[in-house]
Amino acid sequence: MAGFIDATVQDIDSRLKELKEEESRLLAARAALAGAAPRQPATRQPRRAAAPAARRGPGRPRGRRGGNTRSAQALELVRNQPGITIPEIAAAMKIEPNYLYRVMPKLTADGLITRKEQGWHPAAEPAA
């Protein structure tokens, strides 16, 4: 039980960090579009030394792949193995299943997959 709680707290902390980074990027983009100086987030975290830009590439956040990589991986697994369950997808992706409970409904809302009983299936492609 303690392991589950620790993992959940770590997941929450990780997500909060991602959201703070996203807020900073969005505020800077908004300021650039509006022609004003960027607003600072409500709470400021201590600054750490950034990794050299040459090592991670300009404009690319640290530790993120971008491009909905996990969504794409989950979608590919569903297409290759119709009826696959979330625990099976998580095992194949080597991640915790709880993340997929956020990813899969998004793919369903986008019309890419459907849920039938306990498994996930590719959405029927519209007739041409």
N, C-alpha and C positions, 0 to 999 in steps of 0.2 A: 504494500500500500504506500509506503514512504517513497518508493521509487517512482510510482505513478504521480504522486504529488510533486516530487522534485522535477520530473520531466514536464509536467503541466506548467509549473512555475517558470521553467526555462523557456518553454514555448511562448508563454505570455510575454516574458521579458524580451525575447527575440522579436516578436511581432510588434511590441511597443517601440523598439529601436527602429524597425523598418518604417513604422508610421511616422516617427519623428523625422527620419531622413526624407521621407516622401513629402512631409509638410514643408521642410526647408526648400526642396526642389520646386514644389508648386508655388510657394511664396516668391521665390526668385523669378520663376517664369511669369507669374502674374505681374510682378513689378516691371519686368522687362517689357511686357506687352503694354502696360499702362504708362510706361515712361517715368516711373518713380523709383526711389531707392527701395530696395527690398526690406520688407518688414521682418523683424526678428520673431521667431517662435515665442510663445508665451513663457515657456520655461527654457532656460539655457543650460546645456550640459557643459561640463569642462571640456575644453578642446584638447584633442590628442594630435600628435604629429601625424600628418597624412602620409600615405605611401607615395613614393615618387611617381609622378604622372607617367613617366616613361615605362615603368614596370606594369602599370595597370591600364594604361591608355587614357587619353583625355576624355573627360566627361563620363567615365564609367565608375559607378559607385563600387566601393570595396565589398567583396564577398557576395556579389549578386551576379547571376548570369544574365538576367533580363529575358524578355521574350516569352514569358509564361512557359518556361521549360518543363516544369512539373505537370502543368495542364497538358502540354503536348505529349509528354511521356505517358500520362494516364490515358489520354485519348488513343494513342497508338496501341497500348495494351488492350484496351476495350475492343478496338477494331480487329486485333489479331486473335483475341480470345473472348468472343461474345459469351456473356454470362459470368464473367469474372467478378469476384467480390472485392470489396475494399481491402480486407486483410490480404488477399492475394496480390492485389495491385501494390499495396504498401511493401510487401515482402519483395516483390520483383524490383521495386524502385529503391529499396533499402532505406525507407523513411518510416516515420510513425504514422499509423493509420489516421489519427485525428486530423492531420493536415488535409487528407483527402475528403473529409466531411465538409470542407469549405470548397474544395476544387470541383468535386463532382456535381453539386447543384448548379454551379456556374456553367459547366459544360452542358448540363441539361437545359438551362435557360437559353443558352446559345443555340439550342436545337441540334447539338452534335451527338448526344447520347440519350438513351432512355433507360429507366430502371424497370425491370420486370422481376417481381419477387425479390430475391436477395441479390441478384446479379445485374450487371450493367451491360447494355448492348448498344451497338452503333445505331444512331437514328436512321430510319428509312430515308433514303435519298429521294427527293421529289422527282416525279416523272417528268420527262422532258417533253 
